[in-house]
Amino acid sequence: MSLGNLYILSAPSGAGKSSLINALLADLPRSEVQLSISHTTRNPRPAEEEGVHYYFTNHAEFEALIEKGHFLEWAEVFGNYYGTSLPMIERSLEQGVDVFLDIDWQGARQIREKVPNVKTIFILPPSREELERRLIGRGQDSAETIAKRMAEAESEMSHYNEFDYVIVNDDFQTALSELKSILTAERLKLDAQAIRHKQLITKLLNQ
């Protein structure tokens, strides 16, 4: 059993998932929690860095990795591949690091089939009105795109009951505190603590 936990964090666009992950990573050391970095065959955008936002590769290299079973999950989107590296996740988990995957409910289903003990968390907005307000507030999308995102959000939110935990992101700091509480609770479970404190328990019981 690994010391770290694998988490999936899913949410409709505008629910605040990325902000929560970024705040969590900023508050906790990298030795405790990390965000999994995906491989992709698309070209880097101007502000993106290799090994920070993605691992950029080409189609031939990606397909070779597929053949080797390198990916925990992968998909082709608009002609480009995206995939989650299994060896990288395994190394982090063995070192006691909690690893987060930022993927949708469909990806969560794929991973749950391969990793039954994965912990899944769904982020909900406090209301449809607030979700729409946040999407408009970004100032990035047209009214048509926002309407499409709202329709997609309704479909995504209908799968909330497939997840282990649900957080309603009404007050950001409360939602962040709840997210941290999940990590703490999972780390305090019997199996994890028995491994983490094996020497102590052995001494306490004189075994």
Residue frames as qw, qx, qy, qz and C-alpha x, y, z in Angstrom:
[[0.000, 0.887, 0.462, 0.000, 0.00, 0.00, 0.00],
 [0.393, 0.452, -0.030, 0.800, 1.29, 3.48, -0.89],
 [0.265, -0.392, -0.490, 0.733, 1.46, 6.24, 1.71],
 [0.135, 0.197, -0.105, -0.965, -0.05, 8.88, -0.59],
 [0.455, 0.495, 0.687, -0.276, -3.62, 9.08, -1.83],
 [0.152, 0.131, 0.589, 0.783, -4.79, 9.59, -5.41],
 [0.223, 0.569, 0.494, -0.619, -7.58, 12.17, -5.75],
 [0.209, 0.416, 0.601, 0.650, -9.82, 13.16, -8.63],
 [0.054, 0.511, 0.335, -0.790, -11.26, 16.67, -8.51],
 [0.158, 0.381, 0.698, 0.585, -14.12, 17.38, -10.93],
 [0.085, 0.601, 0.406, -0.683, -16.49, 20.31, -11.41],
 [0.456, 0.755, 0.422, 0.211, -18.39, 22.23, -14.07],
 [0.431, 0.314, 0.040, 0.845, -16.60, 25.20, -15.60],
 [0.167, -0.619, -0.043, -0.766, -16.97, 28.21, -13.28],
 [0.756, -0.556, -0.333, -0.096, -17.39, 26.26, -10.03],
 [0.230, -0.882, 0.362, -0.194, -13.92, 27.29, -8.83],
 [0.987, -0.093, 0.022, 0.132, -12.07, 23.99, -9.15],
 [0.674, 0.456, -0.163, 0.558, -8.83, 25.47, -10.51],
 [0.118, -0.750, 0.241, -0.605, -8.79, 28.21, -7.89],
 [0.815, -0.507, 0.165, -0.227, -9.23, 25.64, -5.10],
 [0.945, 0.088, -0.033, 0.314, -6.43, 23.43, -6.44],
 [0.439, 0.616, -0.190, 0.627, -4.07, 26.40, -6.82],
 [0.375, -0.728, 0.238, -0.521, -4.83, 27.61, -3.29],
 [0.942, -0.321, 0.087, -0.044, -4.30, 24.11, -1.89],
 [0.840, 0.273, -0.084, 0.461, -0.95, 23.77, -3.66],
 [0.168, 0.716, -0.205, 0.646, 0.10, 27.21, -2.41],
 [0.566, -0.658, 0.211, -0.450, -0.78, 26.39, 1.20],
 [0.919, -0.286, 0.270, -0.003, 0.75, 22.91, 1.41],
 [0.197, -0.646, 0.646, 0.356, 4.35, 21.83, 0.64],
 [0.641, 0.426, -0.502, -0.395, 5.09, 19.92, -2.56],
 [0.135, 0.253, -0.941, 0.180, 6.25, 17.03, -0.37],
 [0.345, 0.180, 0.747, -0.539, 2.60, 16.59, 0.74],
 [0.556, 0.600, 0.523, -0.238, 0.45, 17.32, -2.30],
 [0.158, -0.295, 0.554, 0.762, 0.95, 17.66, -6.06],
 [0.664, 0.527, 0.148, -0.510, -1.15, 18.19, -9.16],
 [0.729, 0.071, 0.602, 0.317, -0.58, 15.54, -11.80],
 [0.155, 0.641, -0.328, -0.676, 0.91, 16.99, -14.99],
 [0.825, 0.376, 0.400, -0.132, -0.55, 15.50, -18.16],
 [0.384, -0.161, 0.619, 0.666, 1.18, 14.62, -21.43],
 [0.513, 0.709, 0.327, -0.357, -0.21, 16.25, -24.56],
 [0.613, 0.174, 0.489, 0.596, 0.57, 16.41, -28.27],
 [0.203, 0.922, 0.292, 0.154, -0.78, 19.93, -28.76],
 [0.483, 0.467, -0.160, 0.723, 1.59, 22.86, -29.14],
 [0.366, -0.417, -0.483, 0.677, 2.48, 24.91, -26.03],
 [0.040, 0.923, 0.322, 0.208, 0.63, 28.18, -25.56],
 [0.298, 0.755, -0.233, 0.535, 2.72, 31.33, -24.97],
 [0.343, -0.687, 0.411, -0.491, 2.72, 31.20, -21.15],
 [0.967, -0.199, 0.032, -0.153, 2.97, 27.42, -20.81],
 [0.027, -0.707, 0.705, -0.045, 6.13, 25.70, -19.59],
 [0.735, 0.156, -0.656, -0.071, 7.36, 22.14, -20.13],
 [0.512, -0.064, -0.751, 0.412, 6.94, 20.10, -16.97],
 [0.072, 0.083, 0.439, -0.892, 4.87, 22.81, -15.29],
 [0.591, 0.224, 0.082, -0.771, 1.65, 22.91, -17.29],
 [0.948, 0.237, 0.056, -0.203, 2.12, 19.82, -19.50],
 [0.504, -0.355, 0.667, 0.418, 4.70, 17.41, -20.82],
 [0.576, 0.648, -0.099, -0.488, 4.67, 18.21, -24.54],
 [0.497, -0.188, 0.798, 0.286, 5.33, 15.37, -26.97],
 [0.368, 0.282, -0.501, -0.731, 4.45, 14.33, -30.53],
 [0.851, 0.036, -0.036, -0.523, 1.87, 11.84, -31.80],
 [0.759, 0.282, -0.586, 0.036, 4.38, 9.05, -32.51],
 [0.181, 0.292, -0.735, 0.585, 5.92, 9.25, -29.02],
 [0.541, -0.136, 0.359, -0.748, 2.49, 9.43, -27.39],
 [0.884, 0.119, -0.219, -0.396, 1.22, 6.39, -29.30],
 [0.581, 0.301, -0.713, 0.254, 4.36, 4.46, -28.33],
 [0.115, -0.231, 0.656, -0.709, 3.61, 5.25, -24.68],
 [0.760, -0.024, 0.062, -0.647, 0.03, 4.03, -25.15],
 [0.826, 0.216, -0.510, -0.108, 1.36, 0.71, -26.45],
 [0.387, 0.266, -0.728, 0.500, 3.60, 0.39, -23.38],
 [0.515, -0.611, -0.601, -0.020, 0.64, 0.96, -21.02],
 [0.365, 0.122, -0.305, 0.871, 2.20, 4.17, -19.75],
 [0.236, -0.301, -0.017, -0.924, -1.06, 6.04, -19.22],
 [0.167, 0.205, 0.805, -0.531, -3.57, 5.66, -16.43],
 [0.430, 0.692, 0.554, -0.171, -6.08, 7.29, -18.75],
 [0.193, -0.260, 0.396, 0.859, -5.85, 9.05, -22.09],
 [0.453, 0.684, 0.536, -0.199, -8.10, 10.61, -24.68],
 [0.358, 0.147, 0.426, 0.818, -7.98, 12.26, -28.09],
 [0.082, 0.791, 0.435, -0.422, -9.54, 15.72, -28.19],
 [0.364, 0.899, -0.010, -0.243, -9.75, 17.75, -31.41],
 [0.764, 0.579, -0.240, 0.151, -6.93, 15.76, -32.98],
 [0.155, 0.631, -0.619, 0.440, -4.57, 15.94, -30.00],
 [0.732, -0.229, -0.632, 0.115, -3.80, 13.37, -27.33],
 [0.281, -0.659, 0.377, -0.586, -3.96, 13.99, -23.58],
 [0.834, -0.123, -0.538, 0.014, -2.87, 11.42, -21.01],
 [0.513, -0.755, 0.291, -0.287, -2.06, 10.87, -17.34],
 [0.469, 0.479, -0.724, 0.162, 1.28, 9.16, -16.66],
 [0.874, -0.402, -0.236, -0.142, 0.89, 6.13, -14.40],
 [0.768, 0.025, -0.351, 0.536, 4.61, 5.76, -13.44],
 [0.131, 0.434, -0.209, 0.866, 4.85, 9.40, -12.32],
 [0.612, -0.518, -0.055, -0.595, 1.78, 9.06, -10.14],
 [0.919, -0.228, -0.313, 0.072, 3.00, 5.81, -8.63],
 [0.574, 0.218, -0.359, 0.703, 6.38, 7.35, -7.70],
 [0.157, -0.475, 0.166, -0.850, 4.72, 10.27, -5.93],
 [0.786, -0.421, -0.157, -0.425, 2.26, 8.04, -4.05],
 [0.874, -0.068, -0.380, 0.296, 5.08, 5.75, -2.89],
 [0.374, 0.261, -0.325, 0.828, 6.83, 8.82, -1.46],
 [0.174, -0.504, -0.672, 0.515, 3.74, 9.68, 0.59],
 [0.068, 0.169, -0.123, -0.975, 2.59, 12.52, -1.64],
 [0.441, 0.551, 0.632, -0.318, -1.12, 13.06, -2.28],
 [0.169, -0.064, 0.579, 0.795, -1.69, 13.47, -6.04],
 [0.426, 0.553, 0.401, -0.594, -4.62, 15.35, -7.59],
 [0.279, 0.198, 0.727, 0.596, -6.04, 14.71, -11.05],
 [0.287, 0.456, 0.154, -0.828, -8.06, 17.53, -12.59],
 [0.054, -0.028, -0.845, -0.531, -10.40, 15.59, -14.90],
 [0.556, -0.114, -0.126, -0.813, -14.10, 15.31, -15.74],
 [0.747, -0.147, 0.469, -0.448, -16.59, 12.69, -14.58],
 [0.907, 0.363, -0.153, -0.149, -15.95, 10.52, -17.64],
 [0.434, 0.563, -0.628, 0.317, -12.23, 10.36, -16.89],
 [0.404, -0.413, 0.608, -0.545, -13.12, 9.66, -13.26],
 [0.925, 0.055, 0.150, -0.344, -15.09, 6.61, -14.36],
 [0.768, 0.485, -0.407, 0.098, -12.12, 5.29, -16.34],
 [0.173, 0.539, -0.668, 0.483, -9.72, 5.69, -13.45],
 [0.638, -0.312, 0.433, -0.555, -12.12, 4.27, -10.86],
 [0.964, 0.162, -0.098, -0.185, -12.19, 1.03, -12.87],
 [0.706, 0.431, -0.445, 0.343, -8.38, 0.78, -12.74],
 [0.235, 0.226, -0.596, 0.734, -7.79, 2.25, -9.26],
 [0.439, -0.575, -0.657, -0.210, -10.71, 1.26, -7.02],
 [0.500, -0.581, -0.413, 0.491, -9.31, 3.10, -3.98],
 [0.238, 0.297, 0.124, 0.917, -9.03, 6.48, -5.74],
 [0.047, -0.570, -0.554, 0.605, -10.72, 9.29, -3.77],
 [0.183, 0.459, 0.525, 0.693, -13.14, 11.40, -5.80],
 [0.077, -0.525, -0.392, 0.751, -14.34, 14.93, -5.04],
 [0.208, 0.600, 0.560, 0.531, -16.95, 16.97, -6.90],
 [0.121, -0.260, -0.222, 0.932, -17.22, 20.77, -6.61],
 [0.094, 0.694, 0.681, 0.212, -20.68, 22.31, -6.94],
 [0.050, 0.327, -0.013, 0.944, -21.57, 26.01, -7.29],
 [0.128, 0.207, 0.670, -0.701, -24.05, 27.44, -4.77],
 [0.509, 0.588, 0.449, -0.440, -26.63, 28.12, -7.51],
 [0.618, 0.465, 0.481, 0.413, -27.12, 28.22, -11.26],
 [0.111, 0.979, 0.129, 0.114, -27.32, 32.01, -11.07],
 [0.419, -0.807, 0.353, 0.222, -23.96, 32.26, -9.31],
 [0.713, -0.035, 0.562, 0.418, -22.35, 29.85, -11.77],
 [0.463, 0.717, 0.381, 0.357, -23.54, 31.97, -14.69],
 [0.128, -0.991, 0.047, 0.017, -22.38, 35.15, -12.93],
 [0.591, -0.563, 0.459, 0.351, -18.89, 33.69, -12.51],
 [0.659, 0.262, 0.547, 0.445, -18.70, 32.64, -16.15],
 [0.254, 0.897, 0.250, 0.261, -19.78, 36.11, -17.29],
 [0.367, -0.910, 0.139, 0.135, -17.35, 37.71, -14.83],
 [0.752, -0.176, 0.389, 0.501, -14.40, 36.07, -16.54],
 [0.249, 0.824, -0.097, -0.500, -14.99, 38.32, -19.54],
 [0.253, -0.380, 0.784, 0.420, -13.56, 35.66, -21.84],
 [0.236, 0.242, 0.911, 0.237, -16.61, 34.13, -23.53],
 [0.268, -0.153, -0.367, -0.878, -19.45, 35.26, -25.76],
 [0.617, -0.067, 0.333, -0.710, -23.07, 34.92, -24.65],
 [0.856, 0.210, -0.343, -0.324, -23.39, 31.91, -26.96],
 [0.517, 0.305, -0.743, 0.295, -20.36, 30.20, -25.38],
 [0.205, -0.219, 0.632, -0.715, -21.64, 30.91, -21.86],
 [0.787, 0.031, 0.061, -0.614, -25.02, 29.39, -22.74],
 [0.802, 0.260, -0.535, -0.061, -23.20, 26.31, -24.04],
 [0.259, 0.310, -0.751, 0.522, -21.11, 26.08, -20.87],
 [0.491, -0.160, 0.429, -0.741, -24.24, 26.33, -18.72],
 [0.888, 0.113, -0.178, -0.409, -25.83, 23.45, -20.65],
 [0.654, 0.312, -0.655, 0.215, -22.64, 21.40, -20.26],
 [0.070, -0.345, 0.644, -0.679, -22.56, 22.24, -16.54],
 [0.748, -0.119, 0.184, -0.627, -26.05, 20.85, -16.02],
 [0.901, 0.193, -0.373, -0.110, -25.00, 17.57, -17.63],
 [0.443, 0.383, -0.663, 0.467, -21.78, 17.40, -15.59],
 [0.287, -0.335, 0.516, -0.735, -23.50, 18.21, -12.28],
 [0.860, -0.093, -0.116, -0.489, -25.97, 15.36, -12.80],
 [0.833, 0.152, -0.507, 0.164, -23.05, 12.97, -12.07],
 [0.148, -0.675, 0.466, -0.552, -22.22, 14.44, -8.64],
 [0.820, -0.348, 0.269, -0.367, -23.57, 11.29, -6.95],
 [0.926, 0.252, -0.240, 0.146, -20.80, 9.15, -8.49],
 [0.332, 0.599, -0.462, 0.564, -18.22, 10.86, -6.25],
 [0.571, -0.248, -0.668, 0.409, -17.08, 10.16, -2.68],
 [0.233, -0.501, -0.350, 0.756, -17.15, 13.77, -1.52],
 [0.191, 0.738, 0.436, 0.479, -19.12, 16.85, -2.55],
 [0.307, -0.388, -0.233, 0.838, -18.08, 20.43, -1.72],
 [0.196, 0.863, 0.435, 0.165, -20.34, 23.41, -2.40],
 [0.485, -0.007, -0.014, 0.874, -18.10, 26.34, -3.29],
 [0.082, -0.904, -0.387, -0.161, -20.18, 29.22, -1.91],
 [0.258, -0.931, 0.257, 0.029, -17.59, 30.81, 0.39],
 [0.670, 0.569, -0.464, 0.113, -14.12, 30.13, -1.05],
 [0.007, -0.547, 0.718, -0.431, -12.23, 29.84, 2.26],
 [0.740, -0.140, 0.476, -0.454, -14.85, 27.46, 3.66],
 [0.916, 0.364, -0.080, -0.150, -14.60, 25.29, 0.54],
 [0.451, 0.616, -0.592, 0.258, -10.79, 25.28, 0.77],
 [0.339, -0.434, 0.678, -0.487, -10.97, 24.30, 4.45],
 [0.883, 0.054, 0.291, -0.364, -13.33, 21.45, 3.60],
 [0.791, 0.516, -0.329, 0.007, -10.97, 20.25, 0.87],
 [0.159, 0.578, -0.698, 0.390, -8.06, 20.22, 3.33],
 [0.626, -0.273, 0.528, -0.505, -10.23, 18.35, 5.85],
 [0.946, 0.240, -0.042, -0.212, -10.76, 15.55, 3.32],
 [0.577, 0.558, -0.543, 0.247, -7.00, 15.17, 2.89],
 [0.180, -0.491, 0.663, -0.536, -6.48, 15.10, 6.66],
 [0.813, -0.099, 0.331, -0.468, -9.24, 12.54, 7.24],
 [0.910, 0.349, -0.212, -0.072, -7.91, 10.21, 4.54],
 [0.389, 0.570, -0.622, 0.370, -4.37, 10.42, 5.95],
 [0.344, -0.396, 0.624, -0.579, -5.65, 9.47, 9.41],
 [0.905, 0.000, -0.169, -0.390, -7.35, 6.26, 8.28],
 [0.832, -0.425, 0.356, -0.027, -6.14, 3.06, 9.89],
 [0.908, 0.256, 0.165, 0.288, -4.28, 1.48, 6.96],
 [0.405, 0.779, -0.132, 0.460, -2.32, 4.64, 6.19],
 [0.354, -0.801, 0.345, -0.339, -1.44, 5.31, 9.82],
 [0.932, -0.261, 0.248, 0.034, -0.41, 1.70, 10.41],
 [0.801, 0.389, 0.045, 0.453, 2.20, 2.02, 7.65],
 [0.163, 0.833, -0.136, 0.511, 3.26, 5.57, 8.49],
 [0.355, -0.686, 0.450, -0.448, 3.78, 4.80, 12.19],
 [0.906, 0.029, -0.419, -0.054, 4.78, 1.14, 12.00],
 [0.509, 0.251, -0.593, 0.571, 7.90, 1.53, 14.17],
 [0.253, -0.341, 0.360, -0.831, 6.06, 3.55, 16.81],
 [0.825, -0.186, -0.091, -0.525, 3.20, 1.06, 17.03],
 [0.824, 0.119, -0.529, 0.161, 5.64, -1.83, 17.28],
 [0.274, 0.272, -0.574, 0.722, 7.42, -0.15, 20.22],
 [0.468, -0.299, 0.202, -0.807, 4.16, 0.81, 21.94],
 [0.911, -0.112, -0.089, -0.387, 2.93, -2.79, 21.77],
 [0.418, -0.582, 0.697, -0.010, 6.35, -4.29, 22.56],
 [0.928, 0.306, 0.161, -0.137, 6.18, -6.50, 19.48]]
